[in-house]
Each structure stands twice: as C-alpha cells, then as structure tokens.
Amino acid sequence: MKEMAVGQLVDDTTEALQDWQLRPSVRYRYLLEFRIFRHHYGPATTVFPEMFHQYVQDAQRRYTTHDISLVKFRRVRWAVDRLEQCYGEGTLTWRRLPRISLTAPSAPVIPDHVDDFFAYLRAAGRSSSTRRGYGRIAADFQRYLDERGRTQWDQVSGADVREFLPYMAPRYQPSSMGPVLTGLRAFLAFLATCEGMADGLPATLPRGAAPRTVVALPPTDDETQRLLAAIDRTTAIGKRDWAMLALALYLGLRSIDIIRLDWTNLDWRKSTVSLVQHKTGRPLVLPLLPVVGNALVDYVTSARPDSGSPRVFLCHRPPYQPFSNAWSFAGRIKGYMQAAGIRQNPGDRGGTHWLRHALATRLLEAATPMPIIASVLGHGRPDSTSDYLAIDMKHLRQCALSLTDAARPKEA
C-alpha cells in the first residue's frame, strides 16, 4: 500500500465510484460521508491502516449511546469500507459488509475465539459454506454464554453446553438441528486444543441428533398457480424472479445452484442445463424445458442489466453484482408466497424447498420411478428421496389393506 494523504484517498475513491452508475441520492450520501471523514482527519493527514477501524469503532460507540441513528451508522460503515478498499486494492469491487453486533455489552464478555476458529477451519481445508455455518454456530454459542453471565471459558459447564441446543431449537427446522450439533462439536473440539479452555466439554454432547423424518405437506395446484400469478412479469425484476423460480419449480434446482448459474451451464443447442451441485459436489444434467428456456430468454434479452459478469442472474441495483447468498432468492420466494396468501405455518417449508417439493409431488403422481426422481432432484442419498413417498397419497391408498375381513374383538 502506497503512502497517500486522506484528501487524495477521498478523491481517488470518489472517482472510482463513477463506474458504479449509482443513483444520484446514493452517490450524494457517499460523498457526504467522504467529506466528513476528510474533515475529521484533515486532508493532509497521511493514511494509516488502523484509521478505518478506529473511525467505525467511534461511530459504533456514538450509535450505542444514541448520538447517531442506525441508518447513519450503516452509511458510515459503507463509506469507510469503500475508502479502505480503495486504499488497500487501488480499485472498488462490490462486496457485502460482515455482520457485527450493535449491542453494547453491559458486563465483561467471554473471550472471543470465532476468528481463530475460522482460521482453524480454513487451515483444515473446510469449504467456505462450512466455515460460515460453523462460524455462525460458534458466534451464537458465545452470545448465549454472554447472556448467561459467563466471562471465562473455565466457567462453562456441561449443563451450559447441553442447554444451548434447546436454546437454538426454535430458530431451526427439526431436521436442521443436526448441523447445529456438528458445528458446536467442532467449535468445542477446537477450544479443547487451547490450553485451559473448555477441556472435556465436547464429551457432554450427544453423539448425534435423533433421526426424525419430517413429512411436509406439498403445495396444491391452486397454491402453485397463485404463486406464479403473484410475480409481475412486466417488470425487469419480475422477469428475473420468474426465470429463477422456473428453474426451481420445473427443474428442481436448489437456490444456491440457481444464483451460481453462469453462461457455461446453459447449452442452447442441446437444450440442457449442466452443472456441478454446490451441496453434493455431483454433476447434474437436466433438459432445458421450453417453459424454463423461454423465461430465461425473456430475462436475458429484455431485463438483465448490462454487465460482464458470467453469472446469469444479477441484483438490479448498481453496480449490478451477482447474488451473494442463496437466502436472498429464498426470501423473495417467501415474499411472493405471502403476497399470494399461501399458508406459511410454523415448521412449513418455504423458498426453493417448497418448489422442489412441488416437483417431487408431480413426478410421484406420474408414477415416475424413484431413481429418476432422485436423479432429477440431485439427491446423493436414496433416503433423501424416499421421504417424499410419505406424501404420495394416491399410491399410498393403493397399498392400504382392506379391513373387511379383519377379526373383530370379542365383546366382554
């Protein structure tokens, strides 16, 4: 990183923002925060790496003391992140800010080892999705211990560890508690390698989550049609969302594979979609059905922002970057479900889970063999597909035994 003055850094960052095609109001807010930053340090002050963190820390302190609003604090974070990126890399690329806790601790908190845990997982060769998932569980566990008044790891008991699971249960589907248990065990095992911390705590956890099959009700034909009608396909965002939804509803793709879809995955001559699934790592080749192909063509030719990104689907706000995570698309599906008045009871599946469920139901009703359904849905384990048998009411009725000749109990 070259030596430069604060004023020069602000000018360079302002110039780099020109390529982002921001709305005038957004650009104005960036420039306002840049001017405040320059005035705070002085335009001739030499930039030093700790400057950015100190500035954000001061803004966070002012937020927790109610001197500034949350909106103001977020604008400071975004502006300082752009300055820091331009200082370190000499250019700007779109990136999301990491989440931070905005609650000012009222008492000493337990020593934070989440960052060390991330480094440990990276060194062990764990995937980015595993690091994010385990890191989220580790952060939740530390926050839980803070709430219980633990300030040192030697104060943590086996009861603290066991009671963390029911503490987390309301946030997850029953079938999703297994990864919570696995992530917590990994974090405790890491802490056990640190002298004097959490020694013996991993042994207090059960060996595995109790197996449980959750039978979710499939969407009805009426619910599916109402969902499709809720999307306004006359708008650019509506065309995008319809194309993404079609990939899930008619081809059964997972949301993570949809947002990662790029041009090399589409073979228009062969009318196929081919990709390596993010979840299983297995290759998958599916026919590009006309309804899906038409939705893609409509989006790409008349709605997709002008961008050199290899990803097919982009956010429709400058600077028009790909989706950063699968939850964004899943959240849009849930929004359409809400707009269509579709049931969303506690425990019901939503997002692309719901759409994949709809596809599995249609295939079962058409008497499609289970190996073919497993292939279409990209399942790596046969058990994953057999769960859908519980909702195939048409064929289950054919398997029911008649009670006509059943022996009646003798009356006393």
ChimeraX attribute file (.defattr): number of C-alpha atoms within 10 A of each C-alpha:
attribute: neighborCount
match mode: 1-to-1
recipient: residues
	/A:1	9
	/A:2	7
	/A:3	10
	/A:4	14
	/A:5	16
	/A:6	24
	/A:7	20
	/A:8	17
	/A:9	22
	/A:10	22
	/A:11	14
	/A:12	16
	/A:13	23
	/A:14	18
	/A:15	11
	/A:16	16
	/A:17	18
	/A:18	10
	/A:19	11
	/A:20	15
	/A:21	13
	/A:22	15
	/A:23	10
	/A:24	9
	/A:25	8
	/A:26	12
	/A:27	15
	/A:28	12
	/A:29	15
	/A:30	21
	/A:31	17
	/A:32	14
	/A:33	19
	/A:34	24
	/A:35	16
	/A:36	12
	/A:37	21
	/A:38	18
	/A:39	12
	/A:40	11
	/A:41	16
	/A:42	14
	/A:43	17
	/A:44	12
	/A:45	13
	/A:46	15
	/A:47	20
	/A:48	13
	/A:49	11
	/A:50	9
	/A:51	14
	/A:52	16
	/A:53	14
	/A:54	11
	/A:55	16
	/A:56	19
	/A:57	13
	/A:58	11
	/A:59	21
	/A:60	24
	/A:61	16
	/A:62	15
	/A:63	20
	/A:64	16
	/A:65	11
	/A:66	10
	/A:67	11
	/A:68	14
	/A:69	14
	/A:70	16
	/A:71	9
	/A:72	13
	/A:73	18
	/A:74	16
	/A:75	16
	/A:76	22
	/A:77	20
	/A:78	16
	/A:79	19
	/A:80	21
	/A:81	19
	/A:82	23
	/A:83	24
	/A:84	21
	/A:85	16
	/A:86	19
	/A:87	24
	/A:88	13
	/A:89	10
	/A:90	15
	/A:91	15
	/A:92	19
	/A:93	13
	/A:94	13
	/A:95	11
	/A:96	8
	/A:97	10
	/A:98	5
	/A:99	6
	/A:100	6
	/A:101	8
	/A:102	11
	/A:103	10
	/A:104	11
	/A:105	11
	/A:106	7
	/A:107	11
	/A:108	11
	/A:109	16
	/A:110	17
	/A:111	12
	/A:112	12
	/A:113	16
	/A:114	19
	/A:115	12
	/A:116	13
	/A:117	20
	/A:118	20
	/A:119	13
	/A:120	15
	/A:121	21
	/A:122	14
	/A:123	9
	/A:124	9
	/A:125	11
	/A:126	12
	/A:127	11
	/A:128	12
	/A:129	11
	/A:130	16
	/A:131	19
	/A:132	13
	/A:133	14
	/A:134	25
	/A:135	23
	/A:136	15
	/A:137	23
	/A:138	25
	/A:139	16
	/A:140	16
	/A:141	21
	/A:142	20
	/A:143	17
	/A:144	18
	/A:145	21
	/A:146	19
	/A:147	13
	/A:148	11
	/A:149	15
	/A:150	21
	/A:151	17
	/A:152	15
	/A:153	16
	/A:154	11
	/A:155	13
	/A:156	19
	/A:157	15
	/A:158	14
	/A:159	11
	/A:160	17
	/A:161	19
	/A:162	14
	/A:163	11
	/A:164	17
	/A:165	16
	/A:166	10
	/A:167	11
	/A:168	15
	/A:169	13
	/A:170	12
	/A:171	10
	/A:172	12
	/A:173	14
	/A:174	16
	/A:175	13
	/A:176	12
	/A:177	20
	/A:178	15
	/A:179	16
	/A:180	21
	/A:181	20
	/A:182	17
	/A:183	20
	/A:184	23
	/A:185	23
	/A:186	19
	/A:187	25
	/A:188	23
	/A:189	17
	/A:190	18
	/A:191	21
	/A:192	16
	/A:193	11
	/A:194	11
	/A:195	8
	/A:196	10
	/A:197	17
	/A:198	22
	/A:199	18
	/A:200	13
	/A:201	20
	/A:202	20
	/A:203	12
	/A:204	14
	/A:205	18
	/A:206	11
	/A:207	11
	/A:208	11
	/A:209	16
	/A:210	11
	/A:211	9
	/A:212	8
	/A:213	11
	/A:214	14
	/A:215	12
	/A:216	15
	/A:217	15
	/A:218	21
	/A:219	18
	/A:220	12
	/A:221	11
	/A:222	9
	/A:223	16
	/A:224	17
	/A:225	12
	/A:226	17
	/A:227	21
	/A:228	16
	/A:229	13
	/A:230	17
	/A:231	21
	/A:232	13
	/A:233	18
	/A:234	9
	/A:235	13
	/A:236	18
	/A:237	18
	/A:238	16
	/A:239	23
	/A:240	25
	/A:241	22
	/A:242	23
	/A:243	25
	/A:244	25
	/A:245	28
	/A:246	22
	/A:247	27
	/A:248	26
	/A:249	22
	/A:250	18
	/A:251	20
	/A:252	25
	/A:253	24
	/A:254	23
	/A:255	23
	/A:256	19
	/A:257	17
	/A:258	23
	/A:259	21
	/A:260	20
	/A:261	20
	/A:262	15
	/A:263	11
	/A:264	12
	/A:265	16
	/A:266	17
	/A:267	13
	/A:268	10
	/A:269	6
	/A:270	9
	/A:271	14
	/A:272	16
	/A:273	21
	/A:274	17
	/A:275	19
	/A:276	14
	/A:277	18
	/A:278	14
	/A:279	13
	/A:280	11
	/A:281	11
	/A:282	12
	/A:283	11
	/A:284	15
	/A:285	14
	/A:286	17
	/A:287	15
	/A:288	20
	/A:289	15
	/A:290	10
	/A:291	12
	/A:292	21
	/A:293	20
	/A:294	14
	/A:295	20
	/A:296	21
	/A:297	14
	/A:298	18
	/A:299	25
	/A:300	18
	/A:301	9
	/A:302	11
	/A:303	17
	/A:304	21
	/A:305	19
	/A:306	9
	/A:307	13
	/A:308	8
	/A:309	13
	/A:310	13
	/A:311	18
	/A:312	22
	/A:313	25
	/A:314	22
	/A:315	16
	/A:316	16
	/A:317	12
	/A:318	14
	/A:319	17
	/A:320	19
	/A:321	19
	/A:322	19
	/A:323	18
	/A:324	15
	/A:325	12
	/A:326	17
	/A:327	15
	/A:328	14
	/A:329	21
	/A:330	19
	/A:331	14
	/A:332	14
	/A:333	23
	/A:334	19
	/A:335	16
	/A:336	19
	/A:337	22
	/A:338	14
	/A:339	14
	/A:340	18
	/A:341	13
	/A:342	17
	/A:343	12
	/A:344	12
	/A:345	8
	/A:346	8
	/A:347	12
	/A:348	15
	/A:349	18
	/A:350	19
	/A:351	23
	/A:352	27
	/A:353	17
	/A:354	23
	/A:355	26
	/A:356	22
	/A:357	23
	/A:358	21
	/A:359	21
	/A:360	27
	/A:361	22
	/A:362	16
	/A:363	17
	/A:364	19
	/A:365	14
	/A:366	9
	/A:367	12
	/A:368	12
	/A:369	10
	/A:370	17
	/A:371	12
	/A:372	12
	/A:373	20
	/A:374	18
	/A:375	15
	/A:376	19
	/A:377	21
	/A:378	24
	/A:379	17
	/A:380	14
	/A:381	10
	/A:382	12
	/A:383	10
	/A:384	13
	/A:385	19
	/A:386	13
	/A:387	14
	/A:388	20
	/A:389	15
	/A:390	14
	/A:391	18
	/A:392	18
	/A:393	13
	/A:394	11
	/A:395	14
	/A:396	11
	/A:397	9
	/A:398	8
	/A:399	9
	/A:400	8
	/A:401	8
	/A:402	7
	/A:403	8
	/A:404	6
	/A:405	6
	/A:406	8
	/A:407	7
	/A:408	7
	/A:409	6
	/A:410	5
	/A:411	4
	/A:412	3
